[in-house]
Amino acid sequence: MVAYLDESRVQAVLHWDELIPAMEAALARFSTGRVVQPVRNVLTIEEGRRYLGVMPVADDDAMGAKLVSFYPANAGSAVPTHQGVIVLLRSDTGEPLAVMDARLITEMRTAAVCAAVTRCVAPADGGVLALLGSGVQAKAHLEALSHVRQFEEIRVWSPTPEHAQRFAAEHGARATPDAESAVREADVVVTATAAQQPVLKGAWLKRGAHVNAVGATRPNWRELDDEAMKAGTLIVDSREAVLLESGDVIHSGASVYAEAGEIFAGVKQKPAEGITVFKSVGLGVEDIAAAKLVYDAMSRS
């Protein structure tokens, strides 16, 4: 019988110390052609409010698919905006291994990928972390990034001030009255918002800052203005995917220097200096690699 692993069982065995290097390895395999994966197929049910994504993947030692619902319409309710399931199979025989809840996996693998990129390209001294957004991704990124950098100060901004104040109180951060106050002189910046228009301006970024941009994963949505997208070196998770899904890349016309996996695999050199921007739209290979971690841990228990 194929096991179903709910979120509580996933949470019990999925840990940052294993997940971050697993994401680095998965992206290296992806960017060196060892993964079979089409760009995510997104069904628009209601523009701006309800979407269904289908993400099949065949990796070295596992394959499967994620069905993910992206429902901005759920914002402000008790129902998460991202939900889904992952079906995991053996890649050698095709046998089903498990079905598992995908909400937490999606949350954690997104932040783990950014942590892997940050560890690779951002300055070694942690300094100041700025979080634009105060939801589940802001929390996940704070946790994941704290595994690769020590930050002296954490700032948070949200378009809803009380949300930022609540986040700050819970996580030892400082809420700022506007996005610019959070970003000025920050060493690492995370944009994890539901914005459809830019919330981060390149003029605010200090030299050497690193930006992890994970929101605005629709071709007509933006989180970063043109100056931010062109301020330094642009790294992405998938060239093909960002040119179809990321409004930040499509409308800015910014040139992609490398996929993160190319840098991890040594195919491209990591940027020597200056501002770096990592634009992530999320890949199925990340989900399958995380699901395999969960399955293996459960099998050992």
Kinemage of the C-alpha trace (Angstrom):
@kinemage 1
@onewidth
@group {chain A} dominant
@subgroup {mainchain}
@vectorlist {calphas} color= white
{ca met a 1} P 0.000 0.000 0.000
{ca val a 2} L 1.280 3.465 -0.894
{ca ala a 3} L 1.701 5.580 2.235
{ca tyr a 4} L 0.177 9.046 2.635
{ca leu a 5} L 2.356 11.424 4.648
{ca asp a 6} L 0.480 14.403 6.048
{ca glu a 7} L 2.098 17.715 6.958
{ca ser a 8} L 2.837 16.724 10.548
{ca arg a 9} L 4.790 13.667 9.388
{ca val a 10} L 6.681 15.745 6.811
{ca gln a 11} L 7.517 18.349 9.440
{ca ala a 12} L 8.872 15.715 11.810
{ca val a 13} L 11.624 14.602 9.419
{ca leu a 14} L 12.403 17.525 7.075
{ca his a 15} L 15.283 19.609 8.448
{ca trp a 16} L 17.254 22.562 7.107
{ca asp a 17} L 20.683 20.999 7.596
{ca glu a 18} L 19.810 18.236 5.128
{ca leu a 19} L 17.446 20.177 2.903
{ca ile a 20} L 19.774 23.071 1.986
{ca pro a 21} L 22.573 20.871 0.542
{ca ala a 22} L 19.954 18.645 -1.108
{ca met a 23} L 18.585 21.680 -2.966
{ca glu a 24} L 22.081 22.659 -4.064
{ca ala a 25} L 22.690 19.165 -5.434
{ca ala a 26} L 19.269 19.002 -7.125
{ca leu a 27} L 19.811 22.301 -8.939
{ca ala a 28} L 23.283 21.199 -10.029
{ca arg a 29} L 21.751 18.071 -11.572
{ca phe a 30} L 19.036 20.158 -13.219
{ca ser a 31} L 21.456 22.628 -14.801
{ca thr a 32} L 23.790 19.890 -16.070
{ca gly a 33} L 21.028 18.047 -17.902
{ca arg a 34} L 20.500 15.103 -15.563
{ca val a 35} L 16.862 15.965 -14.815
{ca val a 36} L 13.915 15.563 -17.179
{ca gln a 37} L 11.468 18.324 -16.391
{ca pro a 38} L 9.147 20.520 -18.459
{ca val a 39} L 8.279 24.036 -17.414
{ca arg a 40} L 5.388 24.043 -14.956
{ca asn a 41} L 1.966 23.929 -16.621
{ca val a 42} L -0.294 26.475 -14.938
{ca leu a 43} L -4.047 26.343 -15.364
{ca thr a 44} L -5.657 29.737 -14.768
{ca ile a 45} L -9.010 29.174 -13.129
{ca glu a 46} L -9.612 32.803 -12.206
{ca glu a 47} L -7.023 35.434 -13.116
{ca gly a 48} L -5.320 36.909 -10.079
{ca arg a 49} L -7.160 34.605 -7.676
{ca arg a 50} L -7.037 30.880 -8.492
{ca tyr a 51} L -4.393 28.782 -10.285
{ca leu a 52} L -3.477 25.093 -10.521
{ca gly a 53} L 0.100 24.074 -11.305
{ca val a 54} L 1.251 20.664 -12.607
{ca met a 55} L 4.949 19.843 -12.127
{ca pro a 56} L 6.241 16.414 -13.335
{ca val a 57} L 9.910 15.487 -12.843
{ca ala a 58} L 12.249 12.546 -13.455
{ca asp a 59} L 15.471 12.816 -11.423
{ca asp a 60} L 18.343 10.365 -10.909
{ca asp a 61} L 16.889 8.336 -8.052
{ca ala a 62} L 13.274 9.461 -7.858
{ca met a 63} L 10.517 10.847 -10.006
{ca gly a 64} L 6.991 12.091 -9.572
{ca ala a 65} L 4.813 15.137 -9.800
{ca lys a 66} L 3.451 17.938 -7.680
{ca leu a 67} L -0.070 19.276 -8.030
{ca val a 68} L -0.085 22.698 -6.416
{ca ser a 69} L -2.930 25.143 -5.996
{ca phe a 70} L -1.963 28.823 -5.829
{ca tyr a 71} L -4.944 30.748 -4.506
{ca pro a 72} L -4.206 34.416 -3.769
{ca ala a 73} L -7.939 34.595 -3.084
{ca asn a 74} L -7.255 32.767 0.205
{ca ala a 75} L -5.056 35.581 1.551
{ca gly a 76} L -6.282 36.805 4.903
{ca ser a 77} L -8.261 33.631 5.603
{ca ala a 78} L -7.370 30.524 7.585
{ca val a 79} L -6.721 28.635 4.331
{ca pro a 80} L -3.137 28.834 2.947
{ca thr a 81} L -2.562 30.430 -0.456
{ca his a 82} L -0.370 27.457 -1.485
{ca gln a 83} L -1.522 23.858 -1.057
{ca gly a 84} L -0.844 20.625 -2.885
{ca val a 85} L 0.286 17.023 -2.969
{ca ile a 86} L 3.386 15.277 -4.237
{ca val a 87} L 3.335 11.789 -5.744
{ca leu a 88} L 6.743 10.115 -5.408
{ca leu a 89} L 7.842 7.125 -7.513
{ca arg a 90} L 10.980 5.082 -8.084
{ca ser a 91} L 12.741 6.215 -11.242
{ca asp a 92} L 14.203 2.785 -12.034
{ca thr a 93} L 10.994 0.724 -11.878
{ca gly a 94} L 8.246 3.369 -11.850
{ca glu a 95} L 6.755 1.941 -8.642
{ca pro a 96} L 4.792 4.409 -6.482
{ca leu a 97} L 6.480 5.090 -3.147
{ca ala a 98} L 4.363 7.675 -1.343
{ca val a 99} L 1.919 10.522 -1.590
{ca met a 100} L 2.591 13.458 0.694
{ca asp a 101} L 1.301 16.870 1.595
{ca ala a 102} L 3.190 19.525 -0.385
{ca arg a 103} L 2.424 22.744 1.482
{ca leu a 104} L 5.319 22.593 3.935
{ca ile a 105} L 7.678 21.100 1.361
{ca thr a 106} L 6.943 24.015 -0.980
{ca glu a 107} L 7.510 26.502 1.829
{ca met a 108} L 10.776 24.980 3.015
{ca arg a 109} L 12.374 24.072 -0.309
{ca thr a 110} L 11.831 27.645 -1.569
{ca ala a 111} L 13.712 29.077 1.394
{ca ala a 112} L 16.344 26.323 1.318
{ca val a 113} L 17.196 27.116 -2.310
{ca cys a 114} L 17.664 30.784 -1.429
{ca ala a 115} L 19.843 29.803 1.521
{ca ala a 116} L 22.031 27.676 -0.752
{ca val a 117} L 22.419 30.548 -3.216
{ca thr a 118} L 23.063 33.052 -0.436
{ca arg a 119} L 25.756 30.841 1.067
{ca cys a 120} L 27.431 30.602 -2.336
{ca val a 121} L 27.325 34.203 -3.601
{ca ala a 122} L 26.590 36.607 -0.725
{ca pro a 123} L 29.325 38.215 1.387
{ca ala a 124} L 30.443 36.035 4.266
{ca asp a 125} L 29.644 38.574 6.974
{ca gly a 126} L 25.905 38.387 7.598
{ca gly a 127} L 25.268 42.003 8.608
{ca val a 128} L 21.683 43.116 8.060
{ca leu a 129} L 18.819 40.970 6.733
{ca ala a 130} L 15.801 42.774 5.250
{ca leu a 131} L 12.548 40.881 4.779
{ca leu a 132} L 9.919 42.424 2.525
{ca gly a 133} L 6.852 40.432 3.443
{ca ser a 134} L 5.841 38.963 6.795
{ca gly a 135} L 4.074 35.710 5.893
{ca val a 136} L 5.099 32.075 5.841
{ca gln a 137} L 7.891 32.643 3.319
{ca ala a 138} L 9.410 35.438 5.395
{ca lys a 139} L 9.493 33.110 8.403
{ca ala a 140} L 10.914 30.221 6.377
{ca his a 141} L 13.602 32.417 4.848
{ca leu a 142} L 14.590 33.780 8.244
{ca glu a 143} L 15.012 30.218 9.508
{ca ala a 144} L 16.859 28.928 6.434
{ca leu a 145} L 19.149 31.925 6.004
{ca ser a 146} L 20.065 31.799 9.693
{ca his a 147} L 21.618 28.402 8.962
{ca val a 148} L 24.095 29.920 6.489
{ca arg a 149} L 24.687 33.455 7.833
{ca gln a 150} L 24.801 35.178 11.206
{ca phe a 151} L 22.814 38.413 11.083
{ca glu a 152} L 23.389 41.305 13.445
{ca glu a 153} L 20.045 42.911 12.632
{ca ile a 154} L 16.811 41.682 11.080
{ca arg a 155} L 14.352 44.155 9.585
{ca val a 156} L 10.866 43.405 8.310
{ca trp a 157} L 8.378 45.414 6.278
{ca ser a 158} L 4.867 44.523 5.200
{ca pro a 159} L 2.235 46.520 3.303
{ca thr a 160} L 0.080 45.723 6.360
{ca pro a 161} L 1.996 47.363 9.252
{ca glu a 162} L 0.406 45.291 12.000
{ca his a 163} L 1.590 42.114 10.266
{ca ala a 164} L 5.174 43.394 10.266
{ca gln a 165} L 4.910 44.405 13.918
{ca arg a 166} L 3.590 40.966 14.864
{ca phe a 167} L 6.376 39.241 12.913
{ca ala a 168} L 8.998 41.474 14.530
{ca ala a 169} L 7.733 40.700 18.024
{ca glu a 170} L 7.719 36.958 17.357
{ca his a 171} L 11.133 36.750 15.688
{ca gly a 172} L 13.324 39.408 17.270
{ca ala a 173} L 13.201 41.676 14.227
{ca arg a 174} L 12.608 45.394 13.787
{ca ala a 175} L 9.528 46.491 11.859
{ca thr a 176} L 10.128 49.418 9.515
{ca pro a 177} L 7.531 51.940 8.333
{ca asp a 178} L 8.393 51.500 4.655
{ca ala a 179} L 10.290 49.159 2.365
{ca glu a 180} L 13.106 51.632 1.736
{ca ser a 181} L 13.928 51.823 5.455
{ca ala a 182} L 14.238 48.046 5.565
{ca val a 183} L 16.453 47.770 2.489
{ca arg a 184} L 18.900 50.669 2.885
{ca glu a 185} L 22.337 49.273 3.898
{ca ala a 186} L 20.960 45.720 4.136
{ca asp a 187} L 23.380 42.964 3.126
{ca val a 188} L 20.763 40.343 2.247
{ca val a 189} L 17.254 41.199 1.067
{ca val a 190} L 14.310 38.832 0.650
{ca thr a 191} L 11.216 39.812 -1.330
{ca ala a 192} L 8.418 37.417 -0.439
{ca thr a 193} L 5.244 39.360 -1.059
{ca ala a 194} L 1.982 39.083 -2.939
{ca ala a 195} L 2.847 42.254 -4.843
{ca gln a 196} L 1.920 42.699 -8.468
{ca gln a 197} L 3.857 45.970 -8.776
{ca pro a 198} L 7.470 46.578 -7.657
{ca val a 199} L 8.096 46.949 -3.924
{ca leu a 200} L 11.922 46.986 -4.171
{ca lys a 201} L 13.839 49.739 -5.968
{ca gly a 202} L 17.382 49.262 -7.149
{ca ala a 203} L 18.318 52.720 -5.908
{ca trp a 204} L 17.988 51.432 -2.328
{ca leu a 205} L 20.478 48.567 -2.674
{ca lys a 206} L 23.978 48.930 -1.281
{ca arg a 207} L 26.977 47.729 -3.258
{ca gly a 208} L 27.503 44.039 -2.601
{ca ala a 209} L 23.932 43.382 -1.473
{ca his a 210} L 22.306 40.077 -2.340
{ca val a 211} L 18.588 39.828 -3.159
{ca asn a 212} L 16.476 36.678 -3.005
{ca ala a 213} L 13.273 37.383 -4.966
{ca val a 214} L 10.641 34.660 -4.564
{ca gly a 215} L 7.290 36.402 -5.071
{ca ala a 216} L 5.675 37.618 -8.308
{ca thr a 217} L 5.760 34.254 -10.099
{ca arg a 218} L 3.315 35.308 -12.797
{ca pro a 219} L 4.403 36.796 -16.148
{ca asn a 220} L 2.562 40.069 -15.493
{ca trp a 221} L 3.535 40.516 -11.798
{ca arg a 222} L 6.557 42.386 -10.426
{ca glu a 223} L 8.384 42.732 -7.094
{ca leu a 224} L 11.575 44.448 -8.309
{ca asp a 225} L 11.850 47.534 -10.498
{ca asp a 226} L 14.001 47.601 -13.637
{ca glu a 227} L 16.926 49.204 -11.824
{ca ala a 228} L 16.985 46.446 -9.213
{ca met a 229} L 16.827 43.745 -11.882
{ca lys a 230} L 19.711 45.337 -13.785
{ca ala a 231} L 21.734 46.584 -10.811
{ca gly a 232} L 24.121 43.656 -10.800
{ca thr a 233} L 24.374 39.980 -11.629
{ca leu a 234} L 21.104 38.112 -12.227
{ca ile a 235} L 20.972 34.454 -11.225
{ca val a 236} L 17.866 32.313 -11.754
{ca asp a 237} L 16.728 28.787 -10.985
{ca ser a 238} L 15.751 28.082 -14.618
{ca arg a 239} L 16.317 30.281 -17.660
{ca glu a 240} L 13.455 28.664 -19.509
{ca ala a 241} L 11.042 29.025 -16.601
{ca val a 242} L 11.761 32.668 -15.736
{ca leu a 243} L 11.325 33.750 -19.353
{ca leu a 244} L 7.816 32.294 -19.255
{ca glu a 245} L 6.764 32.902 -15.642
{ca ser a 246} L 8.626 35.841 -14.115
{ca gly a 247} L 7.323 39.337 -14.812
{ca asp a 248} L 10.461 40.715 -13.147
{ca val a 249} L 12.652 39.100 -15.809
{ca ile a 250} L 10.295 39.420 -18.772
{ca his a 251} L 9.448 43.103 -18.411
{ca ser a 252} L 12.820 44.373 -17.200
{ca gly a 253} L 14.707 42.747 -20.062
{ca ala a 254} L 17.481 41.913 -17.580
{ca ser a 255} L 20.178 39.551 -18.838
{ca val a 256} L 20.551 36.231 -16.995
{ca tyr a 257} L 24.139 35.521 -16.010
{ca ala a 258} L 23.641 31.950 -14.806
{ca glu a 259} L 21.338 29.382 -13.342
{ca ala a 260} L 22.093 28.693 -9.691
{ca gly a 261} L 22.769 25.062 -10.598
{ca glu a 262} L 25.460 26.113 -13.073
{ca ile a 263} L 27.296 27.900 -10.269
{ca phe a 264} L 26.820 24.988 -7.869
{ca ala a 265} L 28.152 22.563 -10.504
{ca gly a 266} L 31.141 24.762 -11.327
{ca val a 267} L 29.983 25.401 -14.887
{ca lys a 268} L 29.842 29.142 -14.201
{ca gln a 269} L 31.996 31.157 -11.821
{ca lys a 270} L 30.236 32.797 -8.927
{ca pro a 271} L 30.135 36.616 -9.244
{ca ala a 272} L 33.253 38.202 -7.803
{ca glu a 273} L 31.654 41.382 -6.468
{ca gly a 274} L 28.737 43.767 -6.764
{ca ile a 275} L 25.008 43.328 -6.321
{ca thr a 276} L 23.531 39.882 -6.985
{ca val a 277} L 19.857 39.083 -7.562
{ca phe a 278} L 18.492 35.544 -7.392
{ca lys a 279} L 15.087 35.246 -9.040
{ca ser a 280} L 13.334 32.025 -8.063
{ca val a 281} L 10.096 30.751 -9.558
{ca gly a 282} L 10.362 27.278 -7.999
{ca leu a 283} L 11.102 23.998 -9.760
{ca gly a 284} L 9.613 20.532 -9.540
{ca val a 285} L 13.057 18.980 -9.076
{ca glu a 286} L 13.258 20.804 -5.753
{ca asp a 287} L 9.965 19.263 -4.640
{ca ile a 288} L 10.926 15.739 -5.676
{ca ala a 289} L 14.342 15.987 -4.022
{ca ala a 290} L 12.732 17.222 -0.798
{ca ala a 291} L 10.061 14.520 -0.983
{ca lys a 292} L 12.790 11.887 -1.389
{ca leu a 293} L 14.461 13.207 1.763
{ca val a 294} L 11.165 12.839 3.604
{ca tyr a 295} L 10.528 9.336 2.255
{ca asp a 296} L 14.021 8.109 3.085
{ca ala a 297} L 13.805 9.494 6.616
{ca met a 298} L 10.427 7.859 7.163
{ca ser a 299} L 11.741 4.563 5.796
{ca arg a 300} L 14.582 4.599 8.324
{ca ser a 301} L 12.306 5.286 11.274
